[in-house]
Amino acid sequence: MLEKIREGSQGVIAKSILILVILSFAFAGVSSYLGSSREVPAATVNGQVISNAELEQAYQNERSRMEQQLGDMFSALSSDQNYLANLKKSVLDKLVAQVLIEQAANELGLRVSDEQVKQAIMSESAFQTDGKFDNSRYISLLAQLGYQPAAFSEMMRQDLTSNQLVATLVNSEFVLAGEAKQLAELQGQTRDIQYKIVDAKPYTKDVSVTESQAKAYYDGNQAEFVSPEMISLDYVDLSVADLAKHIKVTDAEAEAYYNEHRSAYQTPEKRLAAHILINTGDDGADKAKAEALHKELENGADFAMLAKENSNDQFSADKGGQLDWYEKGVMQPEFDKALFAIPKKGGISPVVKSDFGYHIIKLKDIEPGQTAAFADVKQQVINQLKTDKATDEFYQLEQKLKDVSYEVPDTLADAAKEVGAKVRTTAMFPRNNPPAALANAAVIQAAFSDPVLLNGENSDVIELAPNHAIVVRVNKHKNAGVVPFADVKADIEARLVQEQTNELARNAAQGLMNQIKAGDKVALNSRNGLGRFTEDLNPAIVNKAFRMAEPADKPSVDTVALPQGYAVVVLDKVNTAQGINDTVLATISQRLGTEYANAEYLALVADLKSKAKIEYPVQETQVTAEQ
């Protein structure tokens, strides 16, 4: 819920795991609170239904979140149906966990007061402006999304109730001072080392690999040389954005357009509204009370005082009923129509019924609309004209593209010529990693369809986005299979050479290690105060240094493999951590606490699942990746 509101108001906001738990019902929307349907559910948890509508809402929310987070990478991932199926299944698992937590909280008799619900709503960032609760924003967002305040409050109450259980569990975790200190000392420890890298490259002259050796390796490791199905596509791309780049618009055309569409460049009139909301649950009593209050106002009663004493909108009541400045079309239609029908400042509307109850609306002030000067919006007008002209041209060319690519199915050259475009060609790519321009599930599905792949025909026109279409055909195709030896011979030979040179480097490193252990003098590089997270030294050497035992009577010596060669590592001394203060310990304690709390939460869900009756009536068909 709150996630959906935030998306509508300011975009996706990343939260910590605890916040995600607190706002867990964002996945489900309101459907679970509006009764059950006759459809087969996505799952039932101890008899409580998770509908397919809830699952789909949660799935789409998660897809949107990942698309914003991963960008083009998600487009490539989403062409893999198995990936999307797994994504949807993970979303369903989250919904099941959410229901289990809610049920456990209810069984424990946990409750949330009206004041707690109010404070939670007022502290929610989606309903704030400049860090303060904005009642008009709250009312407006709920109205836009079709939620009634009462229903929203109940959903908030259920979520906060569930959070009591989670918060109790999370807050019960603690980190001992000794744990934090021990970890700080371990992480802050440094080591004095000496090392010598034995590069494998100089040994290349001593190594030779025959073709028969390479063939023997190839024959014995066929699984390493299996290539995926690969395809190269020809395509014709048609979009309004590209067409608009070549369209010219004169100043005279732009000014004429501006004069014909002045209203589009007008700042709309705004009205400052206040209201008294009556909603007690009895429609007849609500209306009667609202009519009585309206009569008092006609007789001269103070609007602000009546709002404070009678309005069920508790947030605006404290401000004498004042809401905010509104343009036409922002509030619910009934409210909107009544507000803009009030003839002058200070006027009061008749009693108006909306989904929230009965309103009496007062017009507190008016900010007239203004028309922007042509010079200020000239470029905007030109861009709009270009887009309009390009859109008209696009629809005509799109039809030509459809007709010609269908009538001449064995080439794209004719279709490209007809629409003034070029035939573009991709490099070979596997099904699950298309080039960015074609990273679209519909394109991949068409490319590997029988008409296109087997019959060699052009695809249908595919809509990549509004006003952006594409037609594809296969340029080259290669079935999955073992790559011929000739194609990988050079790679195998290089690999075998590398293995043999690495072996020679390993032997040399072993020899150096033996010399050092025997007390012989060997020229080594030294590094004192080496930290665990040092980045300016080969990480294999750093990791080895911190895995070696603390030296006793004499230094510890060992070898470690590098990407191309080996290294000898000598550990001279282990230095205790320095600079451990209260701030460092507090940071480590906080991190450990979060990790412990996360583990406890996952353990709670696992325990609840083990005791619950969970059914997936249509898992095989419902948990399927859908576009």
GIDAWO-V830123 format. One record per residue. N is the residue number from 1. RES is the residue in three letters. SS is DSSP state (H for helix, E for strand, C for the rest). BURIAL is b if it has 16 or more other C-alpha atoms within 10 Angstrom, else e. Layout:
# GIDAWO-V830123
N_RES_SS_BURIAL, N_RES_SS_BURIAL
This chain:
# GIDAWO-V830123
1_MET_C_b, 2_LEU_H_b, 3_GLU_H_b, 4_LYS_H_b, 5_ILE_H_b, 6_ARG_H_b, 7_GLU_H_b, 8_GLY_H_e, 9_SER_H_e, 10_GLN_C_e, 11_GLY_C_e, 12_VAL_C_b, 13_ILE_C_e, 14_ALA_C_e, 15_LYS_C_e, 16_SER_C_e, 17_ILE_H_e, 18_LEU_H_b, 19_ILE_H_e, 20_LEU_H_e, 21_VAL_H_b, 22_ILE_H_b, 23_LEU_C_b, 24_SER_H_b, 25_PHE_H_b, 26_ALA_H_b, 27_PHE_C_b, 28_ALA_C_b, 29_GLY_C_b, 30_VAL_C_b, 31_SER_H_e, 32_SER_H_b, 33_TYR_H_e, 34_LEU_C_e, 35_GLY_C_e, 36_SER_C_e, 37_SER_C_e, 38_ARG_C_e, 39_GLU_C_e, 40_VAL_C_e, 41_PRO_C_b, 42_ALA_C_b, 43_ALA_E_b, 44_THR_E_b, 45_VAL_E_b, 46_ASN_C_e, 47_GLY_C_e, 48_GLN_E_b, 49_VAL_E_b, 50_ILE_E_b, 51_SER_C_b, 52_ASN_H_b, 53_ALA_H_b, 54_GLU_H_b, 55_LEU_H_b, 56_GLU_H_b, 57_GLN_H_b, 58_ALA_H_b, 59_TYR_H_b, 60_GLN_H_b, 61_ASN_H_b, 62_GLU_H_b, 63_ARG_H_b, 64_SER_H_e, 65_ARG_H_b, 66_MET_H_e, 67_GLU_H_b, 68_GLN_H_e, 69_GLN_H_e, 70_LEU_H_e, 71_GLY_C_e, 72_ASP_H_b, 73_MET_H_e, 74_PHE_H_b, 75_SER_H_b, 76_ALA_H_b, 77_LEU_H_b, 78_SER_C_b, 79_SER_C_b, 80_ASP_C_b, 81_GLN_H_b, 82_ASN_H_e, 83_TYR_H_e, 84_LEU_H_b, 85_ALA_H_b, 86_ASN_H_e, 87_LEU_H_b, 88_LYS_H_b, 89_LYS_H_b, 90_SER_H_e, 91_VAL_H_b, 92_LEU_H_b, 93_ASP_H_e, 94_LYS_H_b, 95_LEU_H_b, 96_VAL_H_b, 97_ALA_H_b, 98_GLN_H_b, 99_VAL_H_b, 100_LEU_H_b, 101_ILE_H_b, 102_GLU_H_b, 103_GLN_H_b, 104_ALA_H_e, 105_ALA_H_b, 106_ASN_H_e, 107_GLU_H_e, 108_LEU_C_e, 109_GLY_C_e, 110_LEU_C_b, 111_ARG_C_e, 112_VAL_C_e, 113_SER_C_e, 114_ASP_H_e, 115_GLU_H_e, 116_GLN_H_e, 117_VAL_H_b, 118_LYS_H_e, 119_GLN_H_e, 120_ALA_H_e, 121_ILE_H_b, 122_MET_H_b, 123_SER_H_e, 124_GLU_C_e, 125_SER_H_b, 126_ALA_H_b, 127_PHE_H_b, 128_GLN_E_b, 129_THR_E_e, 130_ASP_C_e, 131_GLY_C_e, 132_LYS_E_e, 133_PHE_E_b, 134_ASP_C_b, 135_ASN_H_b, 136_SER_H_b, 137_ARG_H_b, 138_TYR_H_b, 139_ILE_H_b, 140_SER_H_b, 141_LEU_H_b, 142_LEU_H_b, 143_ALA_H_b, 144_GLN_H_e, 145_LEU_H_e, 146_GLY_C_e, 147_TYR_C_b, 148_GLN_C_e, 149_PRO_H_b, 150_ALA_H_e, 151_ALA_H_e, 152_PHE_H_b, 153_SER_H_b, 154_GLU_H_e, 155_MET_H_b, 156_MET_H_b, 157_ARG_H_b, 158_GLN_H_b, 159_ASP_H_b, 160_LEU_H_b, 161_THR_H_b, 162_SER_H_b, 163_ASN_H_b, 164_GLN_H_b, 165_LEU_H_b, 166_VAL_H_b, 167_ALA_H_b, 168_THR_H_e, 169_LEU_H_e, 170_VAL_H_b, 171_ASN_H_e, 172_SER_C_e, 173_GLU_C_e, 174_PHE_C_e, 175_VAL_C_e, 176_LEU_C_e, 177_ALA_H_e, 178_GLY_H_e, 179_GLU_H_e, 180_ALA_H_b, 181_LYS_H_b, 182_GLN_H_e, 183_LEU_H_e, 184_ALA_H_b, 185_GLU_H_b, 186_LEU_H_e, 187_GLN_H_e, 188_GLY_H_b, 189_GLN_C_b, 190_THR_E_b, 191_ARG_E_b, 192_ASP_E_b, 193_ILE_E_b, 194_GLN_E_b, 195_TYR_E_b, 196_LYS_E_b, 197_ILE_E_b, 198_VAL_E_b, 199_ASP_E_b, 200_ALA_C_b, 201_LYS_H_e, 202_PRO_H_e, 203_TYR_H_b, 204_THR_H_e, 205_LYS_H_e, 206_ASP_H_e, 207_VAL_C_e, 208_SER_C_e, 209_VAL_C_e, 210_THR_C_e, 211_GLU_H_e, 212_SER_H_e, 213_GLN_H_e, 214_ALA_H_b, 215_LYS_H_b, 216_ALA_H_e, 217_TYR_H_e, 218_TYR_H_b, 219_ASP_H_e, 220_GLY_H_e, 221_ASN_C_e, 222_GLN_H_e, 223_ALA_H_e, 224_GLU_H_e, 225_PHE_H_b, 226_VAL_E_e, 227_SER_E_e, 228_PRO_C_b, 229_GLU_C_e, 230_MET_E_b, 231_ILE_E_b, 232_SER_E_b, 233_LEU_E_b, 234_ASP_E_b, 235_TYR_E_b, 236_VAL_E_b, 237_ASP_E_b, 238_LEU_E_b, 239_SER_E_b, 240_VAL_H_b, 241_ALA_H_e, 242_ASP_H_e, 243_LEU_H_b, 244_ALA_H_b, 245_LYS_C_e, 246_HIS_C_e, 247_ILE_C_e, 248_LYS_C_e, 249_VAL_C_e, 250_THR_C_e, 251_ASP_H_e, 252_ALA_H_e, 253_GLU_H_e, 254_ALA_H_b, 255_GLU_H_b, 256_ALA_H_e, 257_TYR_H_e, 258_TYR_H_b, 259_ASN_H_e, 260_GLU_H_e, 261_HIS_C_e, 262_ARG_H_e, 263_SER_H_e, 264_ALA_H_e, 265_TYR_H_b, 266_GLN_E_e, 267_THR_E_e, 268_PRO_C_b, 269_GLU_C_e, 270_LYS_E_b, 271_ARG_E_b, 272_LEU_E_b, 273_ALA_E_b, 274_ALA_E_b, 275_HIS_E_b, 276_ILE_E_b, 277_LEU_E_b, 278_ILE_E_b, 279_ASN_C_b, 280_THR_C_e, 281_GLY_C_e, 282_ASP_C_e, 283_ASP_H_e, 284_GLY_H_e, 285_ALA_H_e, 286_ASP_H_b, 287_LYS_H_b, 288_ALA_H_e, 289_LYS_H_b, 290_ALA_H_b, 291_GLU_H_b, 292_ALA_H_e, 293_LEU_H_b, 294_HIS_H_b, 295_LYS_H_e, 296_GLU_H_e, 297_LEU_H_e, 298_GLU_H_e, 299_ASN_C_e, 300_GLY_C_e, 301_ALA_C_e, 302_ASP_C_e, 303_PHE_H_b, 304_ALA_H_b, 305_MET_H_e, 306_LEU_H_b, 307_ALA_H_b, 308_LYS_H_b, 309_GLU_H_e, 310_ASN_H_b, 311_SER_C_b, 312_ASN_C_b, 313_ASP_C_b, 314_GLN_H_b, 315_PHE_H_b, 316_SER_H_b, 317_ALA_H_b, 318_ASP_C_e, 319_LYS_C_e, 320_GLY_C_b, 321_GLY_C_b, 322_GLN_E_b, 323_LEU_E_b, 324_ASP_E_b, 325_TRP_E_b, 326_TYR_E_b, 327_GLU_C_b, 328_LYS_C_e, 329_GLY_C_e, 330_VAL_C_e, 331_MET_C_b, 332_GLN_C_b, 333_PRO_H_e, 334_GLU_H_e, 335_PHE_H_b, 336_ASP_H_b, 337_LYS_H_e, 338_ALA_H_b, 339_LEU_H_b, 340_PHE_H_b, 341_ALA_H_e, 342_ILE_C_b, 343_PRO_C_e, 344_LYS_C_e, 345_LYS_C_e, 346_GLY_C_e, 347_GLY_C_e, 348_ILE_E_b, 349_SER_C_b, 350_PRO_C_b, 351_VAL_C_b, 352_VAL_E_b, 353_LYS_E_b, 354_SER_E_e, 355_ASP_C_e, 356_PHE_C_b, 357_GLY_E_b, 358_TYR_E_b, 359_HIS_E_b, 360_ILE_E_b, 361_ILE_E_b, 362_LYS_E_b, 363_LEU_E_b, 364_LYS_E_b, 365_ASP_E_b, 366_ILE_E_b, 367_GLU_E_e, 368_PRO_C_e, 369_GLY_C_e, 370_GLN_E_e, 371_THR_E_e, 372_ALA_C_e, 373_ALA_C_e, 374_PHE_H_b, 375_ALA_H_e, 376_ASP_H_e, 377_VAL_H_e, 378_LYS_H_b, 379_GLN_H_e, 380_GLN_H_e, 381_VAL_H_b, 382_ILE_H_b, 383_ASN_H_b, 384_GLN_H_e, 385_LEU_H_b, 386_LYS_H_b, 387_THR_H_b, 388_ASP_H_e, 389_LYS_H_b, 390_ALA_H_b, 391_THR_H_b, 392_ASP_H_e, 393_GLU_H_b, 394_PHE_H_b, 395_TYR_H_e, 396_GLN_H_e, 397_LEU_H_b, 398_GLU_H_b, 399_GLN_H_e, 400_LYS_H_b, 401_LEU_H_b, 402_LYS_H_b, 403_ASP_H_e, 404_VAL_H_b, 405_SER_H_b, 406_TYR_H_b, 407_GLU_H_e, 408_VAL_C_e, 409_PRO_C_b, 410_ASP_C_b, 411_THR_C_b, 412_LEU_C_b, 413_ALA_H_b, 414_ASP_H_b, 415_ALA_H_b, 416_ALA_H_b, 417_LYS_H_e, 418_GLU_H_e, 419_VAL_H_b, 420_GLY_C_e, 421_ALA_C_e, 422_LYS_C_b, 423_VAL_C_b, 424_ARG_E_e, 425_THR_E_b, 426_THR_C_b, 427_ALA_C_e, 428_MET_C_b, 429_PHE_E_b, 430_PRO_E_b, 431_ARG_C_b, 432_ASN_C_b, 433_ASN_C_b, 434_PRO_C_b, 435_PRO_C_e, 436_ALA_H_e, 437_ALA_H_e, 438_LEU_H_b, 439_ALA_C_b, 440_ASN_C_b, 441_ALA_H_b, 442_ALA_H_e, 443_VAL_H_b, 444_ILE_H_b, 445_GLN_H_e, 446_ALA_H_b, 447_ALA_H_b, 448_PHE_C_b, 449_SER_C_e, 450_ASP_H_e, 451_PRO_H_e, 452_VAL_H_b, 453_LEU_H_b, 454_LEU_H_e, 455_ASN_C_e, 456_GLY_C_e, 457_GLU_C_b, 458_ASN_C_b, 459_SER_C_b, 460_ASP_C_b, 461_VAL_C_b, 462_ILE_E_b, 463_GLU_E_b, 464_LEU_E_b, 465_ALA_E_e, 466_PRO_C_e, 467_ASN_C_e, 468_HIS_E_b, 469_ALA_E_b, 470_ILE_E_b, 471_VAL_E_b, 472_VAL_E_b, 473_ARG_E_b, 474_VAL_E_b, 475_ASN_E_b, 476_LYS_E_e, 477_HIS_E_b, 478_LYS_E_e, 479_ASN_C_e, 480_ALA_C_e, 481_GLY_E_e, 482_VAL_E_e, 483_VAL_C_b, 484_PRO_C_e, 485_PHE_H_b, 486_ALA_H_e, 487_ASP_H_e, 488_VAL_H_e, 489_LYS_H_b, 490_ALA_H_e, 491_ASP_H_e, 492_ILE_H_b, 493_GLU_H_b, 494_ALA_H_e, 495_ARG_H_e, 496_LEU_H_b, 497_VAL_H_b, 498_GLN_H_b, 499_GLU_H_b, 500_GLN_H_b, 501_THR_H_b, 502_ASN_H_b, 503_GLU_H_b, 504_LEU_H_b, 505_ALA_H_b, 506_ARG_H_b, 507_ASN_H_e, 508_ALA_H_b, 509_ALA_H_b, 510_GLN_H_b, 511_GLY_H_e, 512_LEU_H_b, 513_MET_H_b, 514_ASN_H_e, 515_GLN_H_e, 516_ILE_H_b, 517_LYS_H_b, 518_ALA_C_e, 519_GLY_C_e, 520_ASP_C_e, 521_LYS_C_e, 522_VAL_C_e, 523_ALA_C_e, 524_LEU_C_e, 525_ASN_E_e, 526_SER_E_e, 527_ARG_E_e, 528_ASN_E_e, 529_GLY_E_e, 530_LEU_E_b, 531_GLY_E_b, 532_ARG_C_b, 533_PHE_C_e, 534_THR_C_e, 535_GLU_C_e, 536_ASP_C_e, 537_LEU_C_e, 538_ASN_C_e, 539_PRO_H_e, 540_ALA_H_e, 541_ILE_H_b, 542_VAL_H_b, 543_ASN_H_e, 544_LYS_H_b, 545_ALA_H_b, 546_PHE_H_b, 547_ARG_H_e, 548_MET_C_e, 549_ALA_C_e, 550_GLU_C_b, 551_PRO_C_e, 552_ALA_C_e, 553_ASP_C_e, 554_LYS_C_e, 555_PRO_C_b, 556_SER_E_b, 557_VAL_E_b, 558_ASP_E_b, 559_THR_E_b, 560_VAL_E_b, 561_ALA_E_b, 562_LEU_E_b, 563_PRO_C_e, 564_GLN_C_b, 565_GLY_E_b, 566_TYR_E_b, 567_ALA_E_b, 568_VAL_E_b, 569_VAL_E_b, 570_VAL_E_b, 571_LEU_E_b, 572_ASP_E_b, 573_LYS_E_b, 574_VAL_E_b, 575_ASN_E_b, 576_THR_C_e, 577_ALA_C_e, 578_GLN_C_e, 579_GLY_C_e, 580_ILE_C_e, 581_ASN_C_e, 582_ASP_H_e, 583_THR_H_e, 584_VAL_H_e, 585_LEU_H_b, 586_ALA_H_e, 587_THR_H_e, 588_ILE_H_b, 589_SER_H_b, 590_GLN_H_e, 591_ARG_H_e, 592_LEU_H_b, 593_GLY_H_b, 594_THR_H_b, 595_GLU_H_e, 596_TYR_H_b, 597_ALA_H_b, 598_ASN_H_b, 599_ALA_H_e, 600_GLU_H_b, 601_TYR_H_b, 602_LEU_H_e, 603_ALA_H_e, 604_LEU_H_b, 605_VAL_H_b, 606_ALA_H_e, 607_ASP_H_e, 608_LEU_H_b, 609_LYS_H_b, 610_SER_H_e, 611_LYS_H_e, 612_ALA_C_e, 613_LYS_C_e, 614_ILE_E_b, 615_GLU_E_e, 616_TYR_C_b, 617_PRO_C_e, 618_VAL_C_e, 619_GLN_H_e, 620_GLU_H_e, 621_THR_H_e, 622_GLN_H_b, 623_VAL_C_b, 624_THR_C_b, 625_ALA_C_b, 626_GLU_C_e, 627_GLN_C_e
